[in-house]
Amino acid sequence: MDFRFTSSQLELKQTFDTFFEAAMKDAPAVCRDNPMATYSNDEAFAFHREMQKRLGEKGWLSLPWPKEYGGSDASIIDQLIFNESREQYNCPGYDHMGLGMFAPTLLVSANDEQKKRLLTPIARGEVQYCQGWSEPDAGSDLANLSTTAIRDGNEYVVNGQKTWTSAAHRSNCMFLLARTDPDSKRSRGLSMFYLPMDLPGIEVRPILLMSGEYSFNDVFFKDVRISADDLIGEEGKGWAVTQNTMNFERSGMGMYTSGLRMMDQIINYVKRTQRCGKLLSENPLIRQKIAALYARLEAGSSLALRIACMQEEKGLSLTAAATASESKVMGTELSKQVYTLATEVMGQYGKINESRWAPLGSVTEAYQHAPGPTIAGGSNEIQRSIIAWMGLGMPRYRITK
């Protein structure tokens, strides 16, 4: 398979690169040093919102969408090029929940009125979303959720709790999965909703990480009333709605671009840093580790390009979905290895944060954050099951309760 970009795609890449390079010169230092600070730092979040609006004005957030909903009818490869360039310059401004998850759901499952009302603000970068899925007793086993949304005339009344809700304290919208049939079990009787976060009865409480970062939340619902017009898809069919995807860029290219960016910083560090009178780059063990990890990241980038090409040609088939799960497992595992290597080659300096003695920036925070993505968005154990079921045609196991 030929992964070379066309001349017009290379031109587009140059346009993105030029924009992001210039934009990041004006970014707060915290955005350049700590990619995880977007939702935990006020200054970083303000810059994120500024970039959202700028990117929305350019129409870059929704390139493959239909034009009537704020898109450009562009190809998935164009979206991949945008995502790669943005990640290369570590630029915020992309709402992963709204753009990456809820928008494709709307395009597949929403009615025309909902698409026009909800997609346009996302495309313009005017809103920030969070995901109301995980619960204390229903994380990876999402079908076990217990939050209820009971119909009452033209409204649904929501009661329950969501947890590990990324950016809930920064968001003005949520897409919520709740049980509309309280007597149903597992995936039956679940429904998807659009939810404004300023409705009465919503309480957001912080969950502090070991690094002190505040990005996650518990969200409590007490008699919260949602308009029936904000039910996405059919009542009781929410599980199918969550499975719906559209053939937009879901390759995971950003993970590999981020990893390669960090690897380039590590390589520059070992080339200029001496220990025991010798450059670290002369240490054969360090050279071996860098070479092996860099090769895996390059292989991951090729996998991401393959997924985008598969989606471009035949949509998100079962094979493409399984391959996307492969990329998720590979990319998140490699991310852990990258930041482990960074802390190793820096030695004692790898434990220092926000200091002139921290030559690679906030590596400690990135190191502490790296295990999270192996769980978030469907744990890697679940992704391996998807690979087995959808990719290899192996039998499913049954959960009995």
N, C-alpha and C positions, 0 to 999 in steps of 0.2 A: 504494500500500500504506500502511495506517495503522499507524504505529509507536508510537502513544500507548499507554502502559501503562494497564491497568485500575485501578480504585480499590484492589483488593486487592493488586495488584502494587506500586502506589505506597506502600501501607502496609508491604509487605515491604521495599521499598527504604529506607524510613525506619527500620525496625527494624535493618537492616544498618548504615546510616549511623551511627545512634546508638551501636551496639556498637563499630564500628571507631574512631570519633572518641574514645570513652572509652579504648579499649584502647591507642591510640597515644600517649596522654598519659603512659603508664607505660613506653613503649618506650625502650630505650637510644638515646642521641643518634645513634649510628652507623646505626641502622635508619632514622631519619628523614632523615639527611643523605645516605646512600649506599645506594640500593636494591640494589646489586650485592654488598653485604657479607654476605649471608645465609650463604654457605658458606665465606667466607674469614676471618670474624671470629668468635672464640669467643663473645663476648657476644651478637652478632647471631644466631648459630645457636641459642644457648640460648633466646632470645626466640622464634625461629621454632618451636622444638619445643614451647614452652609454648603458643603460639597454635595449633599443630596440634591439641594435645589439647583445648584449649578449644573450637575449632571442631568437632572431632569429637564432643565431648560434646553439642553443640547439634544435631548431625546435618546441618550445613551443607556439609560437604565432599562429600557424596554425594547431593545432593537428588534427581537423576533416577533413581537406582538403584532396583531392586526392593527392597521392604521386607525380604525374607528375607535380603538380603545387606548390610543396614545403610543402605539408602536410604530415601527418603520417597515414591517414585513421583511426584515433583513434575515440573513441566514444564521443558523446556530453557530457556524464558524466565526461570524462577525462578533457574536456575543462572547464566544470563547476568547477571541483576541482582546476584546475589551477587558474581560475579567483577568486575563493574564497580565495585561499592561497595568491595570490598577493595582494588582497584587505585587507586581514587580517594584512599584514605587511606594508600596505600603500606604496607599491613599484610602482614607475612609470615605463614607458617602454611599455605601451600598447596604440596604436593609435586607439582610439575608432571610428574615422571616417573611416580610411582605412580598419581596420580589422573588425570592427563591422557592417559597412554599405556598403562600396563600394565592398569589396571582395566578400560577398555573392551575390551582384548584378552581378559581373563579372562571378561568377561560374554558375549563372542561365542564363544570357542573352548575355554574350560576345562570340565572335567567338574564335576558337582555338588559332589563332595568338595573339589576345588580352589577352587571359588567360595566355599564356606563357610569354608574354612581361610585363604584369602589375602585375600579382599575385606573381611572384617570388620575386621581390624587397620588396613587402609588407611582405611576409613570412620571409624574411631575416632581417626585421627591418631597411631597408635602406632608406625608404621614410617616409615622414610625410604628411598626407592628411588633407584637410579641405573640407567643404561641401558647395557648391554654390547653395543653394536652396532659403532661405528666402529673401524677398525684402521688401522695405518700405510699399508697399501696398499689399503684399502677404506673410504673415507670416504663421499663422495657416491655412489661406485660400490659400494654395500653388498653387492651380489650377488657381489662378488669376494672376500669374506672367507675367511680360511684357518684360523681357530681351530676345532679339532676337538672333538667330543664323541662318543667311541666307546663303544658298548654293551658292558658287561662284567657279565653276570648281571642283577641288579636295580639296577645303577648305570650311569652314564655317566662316562667319564674324560675330563676337559677339559684341553687343552693349547693354549696360544697367548697372544695379547696383544690387548688393547683399548686404545684411546687417546682422548684428549679426553673422558674419562668424567667428566661433571659430578658433583660432590658424592660421588665414590666414597669419599673419606676421611671423609665424614660419614654414609654410608649403612650400614644393616644388611641391605639386600636389593638384589638386582639382577635385572633380566630380561635374559636372555642369548640371543643368536642365534649358533648355532654349526653347523658342518658335521658331520652325523652319518654322511654317506657321503663318505669322503675321496677317492673316485674321481669324485665328481660335479662338475659345472661350473656356475658362476654360481648362479642361484637354486634349482636342483635340489639336493636333498639337505641343505637347511638345516632346523634345528629350533629351537624356542623353549623356553627353560627358566626356571623360577624358581630363584634361587640365593641362599642365605644367605651373607653376606659374611664370616662367621667360619669358613668351612670351611678345613681345612688345605690349603696349597699356593697360596693367593691372596696376592699381593704388590701393594700400592698405592704408586705413586711419584708425587710431585707434578710438575705442569707449571706453572711460574711465568709469568705474563703480563708484558707490558712495564710494566704499572702496579704490579707487585709482588703483585698479587692471586693468591691460591691457591684456585681453584675447580675446576680441571681436573686430571685424573690419567691416567697410564698404569696399566693393571691387567694383571698377568701371572698366568697359570694354569699350574701345574706339577702334573700328575697329580691334579687336583682331582676328587673323586668326588661326583657329584650323584645323588640317589635318582631312580629311574625314575618315581616318583610325581610328580616335579616337571617332567616333560615336558608342555608345554602344547600341546594339539592332537595331531595325528598326527605320528609321526616322518617327517622328510623333507618335511613340509608347512609348515615355518616361514615360508617366504616369503609364503604365503597368509595365515598368521596375522598377520604384520606389516601386511598390507594391510587386515585387518579393523578396522572401526570401528563404533561404536554411535552412535545419534543423541543424543549428549550435546553440551554447549556447546563448539563448536570454531570459534567465529566470529572469534577474535582481538580481541574487544572490549577486553581489558586493555591491548593495545598503544596503542589510540587514547585510552583514558582516561588512561594514563600520559603520553602526548604532550600531551594537552590540559591536564593538571595542570602540566606543565612550561611550557607556553605561558602559562598564567595567571601563573606566577611571573615569566616574562620580561616580560609586559605590566606587571605591578606594578613591576618594576625600571625599565623605561624611563620610566614615569610619574613616578618620584621621583628619577631620576638625571640630573644635568646634565653636559654636556660642551661646552666652548667657550662657556659662558654660556647654553646652551639645553638644555631637557629633551630627552632622546633620543627621547621620544614625538613631538616636533615634526619629527624628521628624516623626510622623505617616503620615503626608501629603506627605512628601518627599518619604517615603517608599512606599506609595500607588502609587504615580506617576511613580516611578522607576519600580515597579513590573508590573504595567499595560502596560507600554511602552515596557519593556523587553519581556513580553508575546506576544505583537503584532509583535515585530521583529522576535521572534522565529516562530510565525505563518507564517510570510512572508517568512522565510527561507524554511519552509515546502512547501509553494506554489511554490517557485522557483525550488525546487527539483521535484515537481510534473510536472512542465512545462518541465523540462529537460527530465524526463521520458517519457512524452507524445511525445516529439519531437523525442526521441530515438526510440520509438516504431512505430510511424506512420507519422513521418515528421511533418512539420508545417501546420497542418490542420487548418480549420477555428476555430475549438474549441481551439486548442493550441494558435493560434494568439490572440483570445479574452482573453484567460487566461494570456498571456504575457502582454496584456494591463491592466488587473487587477493588475498584479504585478507592472507595471510601476506606476499606480495611487497610490497603497498602499505604495510602497517603497519611492516615492518622498514625499508623505504626511507625512510619518513617519520620514523622514529625517528632515523636518521642526520641528517636535515635539521634536526630540532628541536634536537639538541645542537650541531650546527654553528652554528646561529643563536645559541644561548645563548652560545657562546664568542665569537662575532663581536660581539654587542652589548656584552659586558663588556670587550672589548679585552684589555689586558694582565692584567686581573683574572681573565679566563677561564682563565688558565694556573695559577692558584693553587688549592691543594687544602687542605682542613681548616684554614682560617684565618678570622679575622674579616674579612679582606679578600676572602673568597670569598662574595659576597652570595647566590649561588644554590646554595650547598652544593657537593657534590663533582661539579661539572659535568665536570671533566677526566676523572675515572674513567668517567663515563657516556659521554662523547665517545669515549674509547678502547674502551669496551665495545660501542658501538653497531654496528660492522660485524659482530660475531659472530653475532647472530641472523639476518643475511642468509645465513649459511652453515649454522648449526645447524638441526636439524630438517628437513633437506632443503634444499639450497641454493636460492636464488631462481631459478637457471638451471633446476634440476629442476622447481621449481614452475611455471615458465613452460611446460615440456614437458607437465606434467599438465593445465594449462589448455588447451593445444593439443589434446592427445589426448582428454581426457575432456569438456572443455567445448565444443570446436569440431569434434571428430570428425576431426581431421587425422591423416594416417598417422604411425605410429611409425617412428623410425629404429632400425636394428639395430646392436648393438655386436658386432664380430667380433674374437675373440682366438684 
